[in-house]
């Protein structure tokens, strides 16, 4: 397959995508076979003081000090 037909999110890991909500939503949609994932709620994490985004796929995500997305484990 030509590189021209490969999505920018193919073969990427969560920590490799841009630290924006739009990038996270696109990544999650691709990871879930095209099913739209949406933000259910957000809050500030007690220990890190960073925003946490609870998503409709049952997981919560935040951005670390290196500006990388990660799954928050409560």
Secondary structure, DSSP 8 states (H G I E B T S, - for coil): --GGGS-TTTT--GGGS-SSHHHHHHHHHHHTTT----EEEEEE-TTT--EEEEETTS-EEEE-TTS-EEEE--
